């Protein structure tokens, strides 16, 4: 069974980005997370990570529709 909450380093591994990129995504509110424990360590719920990924797929698809390759000048 997979854990419900992930460390920021686990999220970074899942997304193939740096730990600092994930920290920025969390601090900016782009990726929902919680702070737990006396030291206030960040955790991302797996379900929220999956929602984030789906949202990014939708945003990317919308961007691609608005920026088709066919409209580009030949190089």
ChimeraX commands (.cxc) that place a marker at each C-alpha (Angstrom):
marker #1 position 0.00,0.00,0.00 radius 0.5
marker #1 position 1.32,3.42,-0.96 radius 0.5
marker #1 position 1.60,6.09,1.74 radius 0.5
marker #1 position -1.09,8.76,1.78 radius 0.5
marker #1 position 1.40,11.60,2.31 radius 0.5
marker #1 position 4.65,12.17,0.47 radius 0.5
marker #1 position 7.82,14.01,1.41 radius 0.5
marker #1 position 8.76,16.88,-0.90 radius 0.5
marker #1 position 11.73,14.80,-2.04 radius 0.5
marker #1 position 9.33,11.99,-3.01 radius 0.5
marker #1 position 7.24,14.46,-5.01 radius 0.5
marker #1 position 10.40,15.73,-6.72 radius 0.5
marker #1 position 11.29,12.18,-7.69 radius 0.5
marker #1 position 7.76,11.54,-9.03 radius 0.5
marker #1 position 7.84,14.71,-11.14 radius 0.5
marker #1 position 11.53,14.40,-12.07 radius 0.5
marker #1 position 12.29,17.91,-10.83 radius 0.5
marker #1 position 14.49,19.29,-8.06 radius 0.5
marker #1 position 13.51,19.44,-4.39 radius 0.5
marker #1 position 13.75,23.24,-4.56 radius 0.5
marker #1 position 11.29,23.35,-7.47 radius 0.5
marker #1 position 8.76,21.35,-5.44 radius 0.5
marker #1 position 9.33,23.59,-2.41 radius 0.5
marker #1 position 8.61,26.64,-4.57 radius 0.5
marker #1 position 5.44,25.01,-5.98 radius 0.5
marker #1 position 4.24,24.30,-2.43 radius 0.5
marker #1 position 5.15,27.73,-1.01 radius 0.5
marker #1 position 3.47,29.52,-3.93 radius 0.5
marker #1 position 0.29,27.49,-3.47 radius 0.5
marker #1 position 0.56,25.88,-6.90 radius 0.5
marker #1 position 0.75,22.42,-5.29 radius 0.5
marker #1 position -1.42,21.95,-2.19 radius 0.5
marker #1 position 0.46,20.69,0.85 radius 0.5
marker #1 position 0.31,20.69,4.63 radius 0.5
marker #1 position 2.85,21.38,7.36 radius 0.5
marker #1 position 2.92,18.82,10.14 radius 0.5
marker #1 position 4.87,18.13,13.28 radius 0.5
marker #1 position 6.75,20.41,15.60 radius 0.5
marker #1 position 9.31,21.22,12.94 radius 0.5
marker #1 position 6.63,22.06,10.36 radius 0.5
marker #1 position 7.69,19.57,7.73 radius 0.5
marker #1 position 5.83,19.74,4.43 radius 0.5
marker #1 position 3.78,16.81,3.18 radius 0.5
marker #1 position 1.84,16.43,-0.06 radius 0.5
marker #1 position -1.15,14.13,-0.14 radius 0.5
marker #1 position -0.83,11.63,-2.99 radius 0.5
marker #1 position -4.36,12.46,-4.18 radius 0.5
marker #1 position -3.46,16.17,-4.40 radius 0.5
marker #1 position -0.35,15.31,-6.41 radius 0.5
marker #1 position -2.43,13.28,-8.86 radius 0.5
marker #1 position -4.92,16.17,-9.15 radius 0.5
marker #1 position -2.01,18.54,-9.79 radius 0.5
marker #1 position -0.68,16.29,-12.54 radius 0.5
marker #1 position -4.11,16.08,-14.20 radius 0.5
marker #1 position -4.47,19.87,-13.98 radius 0.5
marker #1 position -1.07,20.30,-15.63 radius 0.5
marker #1 position -2.09,17.92,-18.44 radius 0.5
marker #1 position -5.22,20.02,-19.03 radius 0.5
marker #1 position -3.26,23.30,-18.94 radius 0.5
marker #1 position -0.69,21.91,-21.36 radius 0.5
marker #1 position -3.37,20.64,-23.75 radius 0.5
marker #1 position -5.01,24.08,-23.70 radius 0.5
marker #1 position -1.65,25.73,-24.38 radius 0.5
marker #1 position -0.95,23.36,-27.29 radius 0.5
marker #1 position -4.36,24.12,-28.81 radius 0.5
marker #1 position -3.60,27.82,-28.61 radius 0.5
marker #1 position -0.08,27.44,-30.02 radius 0.5
marker #1 position -0.27,25.01,-32.95 radius 0.5
marker #1 position 2.92,24.11,-34.79 radius 0.5
marker #1 position 1.17,24.62,-38.14 radius 0.5
marker #1 position 1.08,28.40,-37.56 radius 0.5
marker #1 position 4.84,28.70,-37.10 radius 0.5
marker #1 position 7.06,30.14,-39.78 radius 0.5
marker #1 position 9.33,27.56,-41.42 radius 0.5
marker #1 position 12.92,27.83,-40.23 radius 0.5
marker link #1:1,2 radius 0.2
marker link #1:2,3 radius 0.2
marker link #1:3,4 radius 0.2
marker link #1:4,5 radius 0.2
marker link #1:5,6 radius 0.2
marker link #1:6,7 radius 0.2
marker link #1:7,8 radius 0.2
marker link #1:8,9 radius 0.2
marker link #1:9,10 radius 0.2
marker link #1:10,11 radius 0.2
marker link #1:11,12 radius 0.2
marker link #1:12,13 radius 0.2
marker link #1:13,14 radius 0.2
marker link #1:14,15 radius 0.2
marker link #1:15,16 radius 0.2
marker link #1:16,17 radius 0.2
marker link #1:17,18 radius 0.2
marker link #1:18,19 radius 0.2
marker link #1:19,20 radius 0.2
marker link #1:20,21 radius 0.2
marker link #1:21,22 radius 0.2
marker link #1:22,23 radius 0.2
marker link #1:23,24 radius 0.2
marker link #1:24,25 radius 0.2
marker link #1:25,26 radius 0.2
marker link #1:26,27 radius 0.2
marker link #1:27,28 radius 0.2
marker link #1:28,29 radius 0.2
marker link #1:29,30 radius 0.2
marker link #1:30,31 radius 0.2
marker link #1:31,32 radius 0.2
marker link #1:32,33 radius 0.2
marker link #1:33,34 radius 0.2
marker link #1:34,35 radius 0.2
marker link #1:35,36 radius 0.2
marker link #1:36,37 radius 0.2
marker link #1:37,38 radius 0.2
marker link #1:38,39 radius 0.2
marker link #1:39,40 radius 0.2
marker link #1:40,41 radius 0.2
marker link #1:41,42 radius 0.2
marker link #1:42,43 radius 0.2
marker link #1:43,44 radius 0.2
marker link #1:44,45 radius 0.2
marker link #1:45,46 radius 0.2
marker link #1:46,47 radius 0.2
marker link #1:47,48 radius 0.2
marker link #1:48,49 radius 0.2
marker link #1:49,50 radius 0.2
marker link #1:50,51 radius 0.2
marker link #1:51,52 radius 0.2
marker link #1:52,53 radius 0.2
marker link #1:53,54 radius 0.2
marker link #1:54,55 radius 0.2
marker link #1:55,56 radius 0.2
marker link #1:56,57 radius 0.2
marker link #1:57,58 radius 0.2
marker link #1:58,59 radius 0.2
marker link #1:59,60 radius 0.2
marker link #1:60,61 radius 0.2
marker link #1:61,62 radius 0.2
marker link #1:62,63 radius 0.2
marker link #1:63,64 radius 0.2
marker link #1:64,65 radius 0.2
marker link #1:65,66 radius 0.2
marker link #1:66,67 radius 0.2
marker link #1:67,68 radius 0.2
marker link #1:68,69 radius 0.2
marker link #1:69,70 radius 0.2
marker link #1:70,71 radius 0.2
marker link #1:71,72 radius 0.2
marker link #1:72,73 radius 0.2
marker link #1:73,74 radius 0.2
marker link #1:74,75 radius 0.2
view
